[in-house]
Amino acid sequence: MLQKNKKTTLLRYWTSRYLATLLIGLAIIFLLSASWIRHTAFTNRIEMMTFLAEETVYRLTDTTDKMPNFIDERGRLQMREIDPILYIADADGNILTSNRPMPPDSIKNVATWLEGDKEYTKVSLMPQGEHYLVKKPIYVDEALYGWVLVLEDERHLTQVNQAYGQLALLIGALAVLGWGAIYFLSRRLAAPIKQVADAAKQIQDGNYDVYLPENNKEQEVDELVTSFKEMATKLEQLEKTRTELLAGVTHELKTPVTSISGLLQAVNDGVVTGDEAQAFIQMALQETTKMKTMVGDLLAFNRFAVDALPVHIETIYMNEIVRNIVQQWELLHEKQQLVVHYLEPDAEIQADVVRLQQILTNLLTNAEQAIEQQGTITITIKQEEKHVIMTIQDTGKGILPEDQPFIFERFYRGENKKYAVRGLGLGLSLSKMMAQSIGGDLQLINSSEAGTSFEITLVKAV
């Protein structure tokens, strides 16, 4: 029983279908070529019969000793392919002589053949069958003396067996050559795809150390292999990040829970009393707030990931909204110096105020964490034709080069922050998603030991 949707290899798929297409195409070419050869042979042989008739007329009417040669060497060679019947008839159509034994009585008078002025006509000779007739009149002193009739069997006029054989040989050679070429090319194309498929199975089994040949000559194949290797690298990194995430989330959530439990247990058991107990309760509340923030980040990220968090786009003035966000942030963070270069003149943008505040607040907080002691955070705003660009630059210790390609990956935490700052590694991922949700973007411009620069792209109001 045949299997439905049976899979086949790429090599077999392309070679079989190309071979079928090639054979159909070559068959059409063969038929057209054979028809053309048949028509050409027929035309040439009719012309040779015409030449023979004209030469015979000339022989019968010429009175000089010099006989012109109507048929050249090529013509004589072609005459070997036919064996015409030559009749000479009088003006009334009575056969006078022939190059063959005299015809039967039924065709000794061929007056009906002489009707019409066509170059050649088709007549029936019994029992020989269908023949083509070429007739030429014989004039003596401008008087019709008779006719030269040249007849040839229809089969002889179109018989070109040798040419058909040569054409078939040529078509067969082209078929073999074409099939060989597509087989070689399909095999060359299928090889890297098969390697990528094998590598995908290897990754599926959890082994990310795949080998794929590089520098393929075909651009598309090279792009496929390169993209797959980059994907494998990112998948490996995501797998490591996922593992770290499980440990990190467990640790980050376990730490405040443990602290809260310990603090409240101490108060409950009477280990601390009075003002000290009040301080313990306050610390427990702070840990609760931190845990609430982390859970809130997880919920917000999941909502943005599934487009479930609403975004309200409105027209706002850039300078005003940035000034308000910076003032609110400075009330809680007085450690660093903050410098803002506002737009002159002010520009209107299309954005969600709440999301823009979340993005900028997160970037300012990250900049403060990157500055170990005293430093400066600078916000620069500039206008372009269709966008407004806001740059946040700090004088902190920067992001390690090996961490920079992954800072926008969800749950990724660089080495500088992994143990220094508690969190889930969702801040930059969530900020980038928010920026894209309002039609803009968030990018890392540069980072070194001298500091880090992020760039927020916002849509200018029309």
C-alpha positions in Angstrom: 0.0 0.0 0.0 1.4 3.4 -1.0 2.2 5.8 1.8 0.6 9.2 1.7 2.9 12.2 1.7 6.0 10.0 1.3 9.1 12.1 1.6 11.9 12.0 -1.0 15.4 13.3 -1.0 16.2 16.7 -2.5 18.6 15.1 -5.0 16.0 12.6 -6.2 13.3 15.2 -6.3 15.1 17.7 -8.5 16.9 15.2 -10.8 13.7 13.3 -11.5 11.6 16.3 -12.2 14.3 18.0 -14.2 14.8 14.8 -16.2 11.1 14.6 -16.9 11.0 18.3 -17.9 14.1 17.8 -20.0 12.8 14.8 -21.8 9.5 16.5 -22.6 11.3 19.6 -23.9 13.7 17.5 -26.0 10.8 15.4 -27.3 9.1 18.6 -28.5 12.4 19.8 -30.0 12.8 16.5 -31.7 9.3 16.6 -33.2 9.7 20.2 -34.4 13.1 19.4 -35.8 12.0 16.3 -37.5 9.1 18.2 -39.0 11.4 20.9 -40.2 13.9 18.3 -41.7 11.0 16.5 -43.4 9.7 19.8 -44.9 13.2 20.9 -46.0 13.9 17.5 -47.6 10.5 17.6 -49.4 11.1 21.2 -50.6 14.6 20.4 -51.8 13.6 17.3 -53.7 10.7 19.1 -55.3 13.2 21.7 -56.5 15.4 18.9 -57.9 12.5 17.5 -59.8 11.8 21.0 -61.2 15.5 21.3 -62.2 15.3 17.9 -63.9 12.1 18.9 -65.8 13.7 22.2 -66.9 16.9 20.4 -68.0 14.9 17.9 -70.0 12.9 20.7 -71.7 16.2 22.4 -72.6 17.7 19.2 -74.1 14.6 18.7 -76.2 14.5 22.3 -77.5 18.2 23.2 -77.7 19.7 23.2 -81.2 23.3 24.0 -80.2 26.0 21.6 -79.3 26.7 23.2 -75.9 24.6 21.8 -73.1 24.4 23.9 -70.0 24.7 22.1 -66.7 21.6 22.9 -64.7 22.4 20.5 -61.9 25.6 21.1 -59.9 27.5 18.5 -57.8 25.3 19.1 -54.8 22.2 18.6 -56.9 23.6 15.4 -58.4 24.3 14.1 -54.8 20.7 14.9 -53.8 19.4 13.2 -57.0 20.7 10.0 -55.6 18.1 10.2 -52.8 15.2 10.1 -55.3 14.4 8.0 -58.4 11.8 10.0 -60.4 9.7 8.8 -63.3 10.1 10.9 -66.4 7.3 11.2 -69.0 7.2 13.2 -72.2 3.7 13.8 -73.5 2.3 15.7 -76.4 0.2 18.8 -76.2 -3.0 16.6 -75.7 -1.5 14.7 -72.8 -0.7 11.4 -74.6 2.5 9.8 -73.2 5.1 9.6 -75.9 8.1 8.2 -74.0 9.3 7.4 -70.5 12.5 6.5 -68.7 10.7 3.4 -67.4 8.6 0.8 -69.2 5.6 2.3 -70.7 2.8 3.0 -68.3 -0.4 1.0 -68.4 -3.2 2.0 -70.7 -5.0 3.7 -67.8 -2.5 6.5 -67.7 -1.3 6.7 -71.3 -3.3 9.9 -71.6 -2.6 12.4 -68.7 -4.6 15.4 -69.9 -6.1 15.8 -66.4 -2.6 16.2 -65.0 -2.0 19.2 -67.2 -4.8 21.3 -65.8 -3.9 24.2 -63.5 -0.7 26.1 -63.1 0.5 24.9 -59.7 4.2 24.3 -59.4 3.6 20.7 -58.3 0.5 18.6 -57.7 -0.4 15.3 -56.1 -1.5 12.4 -58.4 -2.3 8.7 -58.0 -0.4 6.0 -59.9 -1.9 2.5 -59.7 -0.5 0.4 -58.2 2.4 2.5 -57.1 0.3 4.8 -54.9 0.5 8.6 -54.3 3.1 10.6 -56.3 4.0 14.2 -56.7 4.0 15.6 -60.2 6.1 18.5 -61.6 5.3 19.5 -65.2 7.1 21.9 -67.6 5.7 22.8 -71.0 7.8 22.3 -74.2 7.6 25.3 -76.6 8.9 25.3 -80.1 8.7 28.6 -81.9 6.3 29.8 -79.2 4.0 26.9 -80.0 3.1 24.3 -77.3 4.7 21.1 -78.5 4.3 19.0 -75.4 5.0 18.4 -71.7 7.8 17.1 -69.6 6.4 15.3 -66.6 8.5 14.3 -63.5 6.9 12.1 -60.9 8.3 10.8 -57.6 6.8 8.6 -54.9 5.6 10.6 -51.9 7.5 8.3 -49.5 10.8 9.0 -51.3 10.3 12.8 -51.1 10.1 12.8 -47.3 12.3 9.9 -46.4 15.3 11.1 -44.3 16.1 8.2 -42.1 19.8 9.1 -41.7 18.9 12.7 -40.6 16.4 11.3 -38.1 19.0 9.0 -36.7 21.5 11.8 -36.3 18.9 14.0 -34.7 17.9 11.3 -32.3 21.6 10.8 -31.4 22.0 14.5 -30.8 18.9 14.7 -28.7 19.9 11.7 -26.6 23.4 13.2 -26.0 21.8 16.4 -24.8 19.5 14.5 -22.5 22.4 12.6 -20.9 24.5 15.8 -20.7 21.6 17.8 -19.2 20.7 15.1 -16.7 24.3 14.8 -15.7 24.6 18.5 -15.2 21.5 18.8 -13.0 22.5 15.7 -11.0 25.9 17.3 -10.2 24.4 20.7 -9.4 21.5 19.2 -7.3 24.0 17.1 -5.4 26.2 20.1 -4.8 23.1 22.1 -3.6 21.7 19.2 -1.5 25.0 18.5 0.3 25.1 21.7 2.5 21.3 21.5 3.1 21.7 17.9 4.3 24.5 19.0 6.6 22.3 21.8 8.0 19.5 19.2 8.5 21.9 16.9 10.4 23.2 19.8 12.5 19.5 20.7 13.3 19.0 17.1 14.6 22.2 17.4 16.6 21.0 20.6 18.2 17.6 19.0 18.9 19.5 16.4 20.9 21.1 19.1 22.9 24.5 19.2 21.3 25.3 22.7 20.1 28.8 22.0 19.0 28.0 21.6 15.3 30.4 21.7 12.3 29.4 23.2 9.0 31.7 24.1 6.1 32.2 27.8 5.5 32.8 30.0 2.5 30.4 28.2 0.1 30.5 29.7 -3.4 26.7 29.9 -3.6 25.6 33.1 -1.8 22.3 31.8 -0.7 23.8 28.5 0.7 26.6 30.5 2.4 24.0 32.8 4.0 22.0 29.7 5.1 25.0 28.1 6.7 26.2 31.3 8.3 22.7 32.1 9.7 22.3 28.6 11.0 25.6 28.7 12.8 24.7 32.1 14.4 21.4 30.7 15.4 23.1 27.7 17.0 25.4 30.0 18.9 22.4 32.1 20.1 20.5 28.9 21.1 23.4 27.7 23.1 23.6 31.1 24.8 19.9 31.0 25.4 20.1 27.5 26.9 22.9 28.7 29.2 20.8 31.8 30.0 17.8 29.6 30.8 19.8 27.5 33.1 21.2 30.6 34.8 17.6 32.0 34.9 16.3 29.1 36.9 19.1 29.5 39.4 18.9 33.3 39.3 15.1 33.5 39.7 15.3 30.9 42.5 18.0 32.8 44.2 16.6 36.3 43.7 13.1 35.3 44.9 14.5 33.0 47.7 16.7 35.7 49.1 13.9 38.2 50.0 11.6 35.4 51.1 14.3 34.1 53.4 15.0 37.6 54.7 11.4 38.4 55.3 10.9 35.0 57.0 13.9 35.6 59.3 13.0 39.2 60.1 9.4 38.4 61.0 10.4 35.2 62.9 12.7 37.3 65.0 9.9 39.8 65.8 7.4 37.0 66.4 9.8 35.1 68.8 10.5 38.3 70.8 14.2 38.2 69.8 13.9 41.9 69.0 11.5 44.4 70.6 10.7 48.1 70.6 12.4 50.2 68.0 14.5 47.4 66.8 11.5 45.3 66.1 10.0 48.2 64.1 13.3 48.4 62.1 13.0 44.7 61.4 9.5 45.1 60.1 10.6 48.0 57.9 13.4 45.9 56.4 10.9 43.1 55.8 8.6 45.6 53.9 11.6 46.8 51.8 12.3 43.2 50.8 8.7 42.7 50.0 8.8 45.7 47.7 11.9 44.3 45.9 10.2 41.0 45.4 7.0 42.7 44.2 9.1 44.7 41.7 10.7 41.5 40.3 7.4 39.8 40.0 6.0 42.9 38.3 8.9 42.8 35.8 8.1 39.2 35.0 4.4 40.0 34.5 5.1 43.1 32.4 7.5 41.3 30.2 5.1 38.4 29.6 2.3 40.8 28.7 4.5 42.7 26.2 5.7 39.4 24.7 2.2 38.5 23.9 1.1 42.0 23.0 -1.4 42.0 25.9 -0.2 45.3 27.4 -2.0 48.3 26.0 -0.1 51.2 24.5 -1.7 54.7 24.3 0.0 56.8 21.6 -0.4 60.6 21.9 1.3 63.8 20.8 3.6 65.2 23.5 6.3 67.8 23.7 9.8 66.2 24.0 11.4 68.8 26.4 8.4 68.8 28.8 8.1 65.1 29.2 11.9 64.6 29.6 12.1 67.4 32.2 9.2 65.8 34.2 10.8 62.3 34.1 14.2 63.6 35.1 12.8 65.6 38.0 10.9 62.6 39.4 14.0 60.4 39.1 16.3 62.9 40.7 14.1 63.1 43.8 15.1 59.5 44.6 18.6 59.5 43.2 20.9 62.3 44.4 24.2 60.5 44.1 25.1 61.3 40.5 25.1 64.6 38.5 22.6 64.6 35.8 23.0 66.9 32.7 20.2 67.3 30.1 20.7 69.1 26.8 17.1 70.0 25.6 15.9 70.6 22.1 16.0 74.0 20.6 13.3 74.5 19.4 11.2 71.9 21.1 9.7 69.0 19.1 6.5 67.1 19.2 6.7 63.3 19.2 4.2 60.4 19.0 4.7 58.2 22.1 3.1 56.6 25.2 4.1 58.8 28.2 4.0 55.9 30.7 6.2 53.6 28.5 8.6 56.4 27.7 9.0 57.1 31.4 9.6 53.4 32.1 12.3 53.3 29.5 14.1 56.4 30.5 13.9 55.6 34.2 15.4 52.1 33.6 18.3 53.6 31.6 19.0 56.2 34.2 19.0 53.6 37.0 21.3 51.3 35.0 23.6 54.3 34.4 23.7 55.1 38.1 24.5 51.4 38.9 27.4 51.5 36.4 29.0 54.5 38.2 30.8 53.2 41.2 31.4 56.5 43.0 30.8 59.9 41.6 30.0 60.5 37.9 27.9 62.2 35.4 24.9 61.1 33.4 24.2 63.2 30.3 21.0 63.2 28.2 21.3 64.7 24.7 18.3 65.2 22.4 18.6 65.9 18.7 16.1 66.1 15.8 16.2 64.3 12.5 13.7 64.5 9.5 11.3 61.9 10.8 12.7 61.0 14.3 13.9 62.5 17.5 17.0 60.8 19.0 17.7 60.8 22.7 21.1 59.7 23.9 21.8 58.6 27.5 25.5 58.6 28.3 27.2 57.8 31.6 30.8 57.8 32.9 30.5 54.4 34.5 32.7 51.3 34.1 31.0 50.1 30.9 29.8 46.8 29.7 32.2 44.0 29.0 32.7 43.4 25.2 31.7 39.7 25.5 28.4 40.8 27.2 27.5 43.5 24.7 25.9 41.3 22.0 23.5 39.8 24.5 22.4 42.7 26.7 18.9 42.9 25.1 18.4 39.1 25.5 15.7 38.3 28.1 17.0 37.2 31.5 20.6 37.9 30.5 22.8 39.4 33.2 26.3 40.5 32.5 29.3 39.6 34.7 29.4 43.2 36.1 25.8 43.0 37.4 25.3 39.3 38.0 26.5 39.5 41.6 26.6 43.2 42.3 23.0 44.1 41.6 19.9 41.9 42.3 17.4 41.5 39.4 16.1 39.2 36.7 17.9 40.6 33.7 14.6 41.9 32.1 15.2 45.7 32.3 16.8 46.3 28.9 14.8 43.6 27.1 11.6 45.1 28.4 12.7 48.7 27.6 13.5 47.7 24.0 10.1 46.0 23.6 8.5 49.2 25.0 10.4 51.4 22.6 9.4 49.2 19.6 5.8 49.2 20.8 5.6 53.0 20.4 7.2 52.9 16.9 10.8 53.6 18.0 13.8 51.6 19.1 16.5 51.3 21.8 20.1 50.5 20.8 23.5 50.3 22.5 25.7 52.9 20.7 29.1 52.2 22.4 30.5 51.0 25.7 34.0 51.1 27.1 35.8 51.7 30.4 35.1 55.4 29.9 31.3 54.9 29.9 28.3 53.7 28.0 25.9 55.3 25.6 22.3 54.2 24.8 20.1 55.7 22.1 16.3 55.9 22.1 14.7 56.6 18.7 11.2 58.2 18.9 8.8 59.1 16.1 8.3 62.8 15.4 4.7 64.0 15.1 3.6 64.9 11.6 
